[in-house]
Amino acid sequence: MKIKTLFIASLGILSLIQASLSFADNVNGKNLYSQRCAMCHGIDLKGTGPLANKSNPPTPDLTTSAFKKRLNDYPGVIVSSIILRPNGDLIPKTLQENGVKLPPYSWRVKDFRDLNQYMSGAISKNR
């Protein structure tokens, strides 16, 4: 009986650890989005940030079903391709023209995954 109780308790502890790790990753994704994306895409991901209409073309709504499908089909790829190879110089140019200076950031694969996870969750809540 003790072994069975110990086993069940171990499963409970492991699930708590997993949940807290998942939450921690989502916090990282939320922080990255808030600090580096929301100025254009808005907190709601709908292209409503203060710089949304200052770029040409204007900042897209990320809550569309088409974008959500792209995030689900290619987890992390969409996010990393936008960050590492922005649309020409659209993102840096928009920031520069509006006096926004973002400190350099050394992106990690984990950051792309966390940002993808955060955005996917936020989009689901917005729908």
HELIX and SHEET records of a PDB file:
HELIX    1   1 LYS A    2  ARG A   36  1                                  35    
HELIX    2   2 ALA A   38  HIS A   41  1                                   4    
HELIX    3   3 SER A   65  ASP A   73  1                                   9    
HELIX    4   4 VAL A   77  LEU A   84  1                                   8    
HELIX    5   5 LEU A   90  GLU A   97  1                                   8    
HELIX    6   6 VAL A  109  ASN A  126  1                                  18    
END                                                                             
